[in-house]
Amino acid sequence: MKERATALMHIRSAGFLMVLGIVAGAFGAHALEGVLDERGMASFETASRYALLMGAALTGAWATGEHRGLAWVQCGAWLFSVSIFLLVADRYWSWGYSDVWGPVTPLGGTLMIVGWLLWMIRFGKRG
């Protein structure tokens, strides 16, 4: 039962990442064009793209039956994308928290890399 609940949580989280990527991408393309500068738009697009791609990749990887490392990828994808969204918002609204959000982005990227490496090393090995 616990394994099923864990699986549902991971799949739902991956699904929410995809939804975040789609909604943020559409919002950025339609509502933020002309509001954000070129750098802000590029960052927003990167965060949207990573959320969408990592959500889809996580869903596919989970379906293979090999789950090692995927929690790292999932956590990293959330940290990476959300921290970029917050950095863009901080630049626009001058919240003054970029020193907080800034280090979170590479941490999220590192978690994604390590997670995918763990998954690849383990993939195809049973036991």
Secondary structure, 3 states (H helix, E strand, C coil): CHHHHHHHHHHHHHHHHHHHHHHHHHHHHHCCECCECHHHHHHHHHHHHHHHHHHHHHHHHHHCCCCCCHHHHHHHHHHHHHHHHHHHHHHHHCCCCHHHHCCHHHHHHHHHHHHHHHHHHHCCCCC
